[in-house]
């Protein structure tokens, strides 16, 4: 394995071009199918990642999670007590953006893609312990089966496949995070939104200003995910 080239001087060979074309292709597919039932499960799993990010931040700051729910209208709620609200509240949108970039980065390697997919399955299993609603149960079980099936196919039937899957997860979750921030926090102010909650904690931070900051961070995570994936692929 070659040393990583942080300047991307070894880019771009066949592997990197395929990655970039797939990334762009997934973006186009998402755009064309955005308002159709086809991508509804992916929208709901992006909501799950948002809510799980709240839960993770709560656990990391000493709080206790009482319930995690995802609703068919693409809403969700994480019920918790304790924790540091200054960290837990922004963790939803920013966590979704982070995990989108995380999946994109690890899609550049077969083993890393398998690890990220396995972590995703683990998170889905953990969420089932926290009083999920019916939609949440169906969503978690469905994606557990699908993701495990792709892992099995990757290692016992056909390769590569899991890298394509994790890349799509990353692109969609990252795209949804940016769209969600724009739709809920920038174009309008939704009562009960994370940005409104941030404003209540820090009155000088107006909801739409918070939304713009969240959007910049979300775009940064996607760009960073692409960059790190290209660096990783350049070591092969």
Steps between C-alpha positions, in 0.01 A plus 500: 500500500636840400519795736194726488526797266324787673546718192327238281793494262423134423141580401325398289523145375221265401397437861473868588316588177251219564446632853440857381266386222300289744480788746372734226266230367351440844442874538314511168291193590409654835397824331281326243332268752489737799122541511415139415424201721817327373731693733254517792684226696829687455340823625376316808841346564652848475251611766611200708864613472392850610321364809776250579748789493295676768501179703875448460572856612275445801686184598840663449408787734365281778130504417247220466294424190141392562374457146584544132225535241481552123169597340370447147473876443883509518497637851650346810560550869760394754378495858776549753585634843826656609793556269639833385230670292752729331648184345192277467283753312731576203611134481201403285568701186876506546510131587310411186746702293795340682379145443430577135862609458614199705329253267639681194855485640489131591345405165848534352610163641342154509580419864418852618166485317421171671591647839282808443208285384542278808501806729182615329334164570618520862345847539170371358502213749577732792216734402249214527557499877369853549121486474480536122168558325369266230658692211834495678486125559417426135769741381771354722418138422478573127837673480664240724394224260593697186839614629595156631397353165736736317783412740439130436492553123824702517699232678344179369337568163609808309738791552500797494154587629524616862710803401229612259235453771686692771579778254130532420414503871753778549388707202132474590539565873730795430266640234197458724679682783574799278144503360347460846705789636405720205130409513450511879750761616582743219189548285276503808509472877323190627379499859666216687793479257856457622587851381211648699618305804853637449352851485321439830828390660704781343261791417760682286509205258197553275351178351578581136856601587539166678361331188758668276779389735364144505480500118862612465615224735287240317650597163846491658445144622396386151800668341730356763353155445578518127852631565587233759359223279722619212803512732424145621459365148829666402687271743414189298 
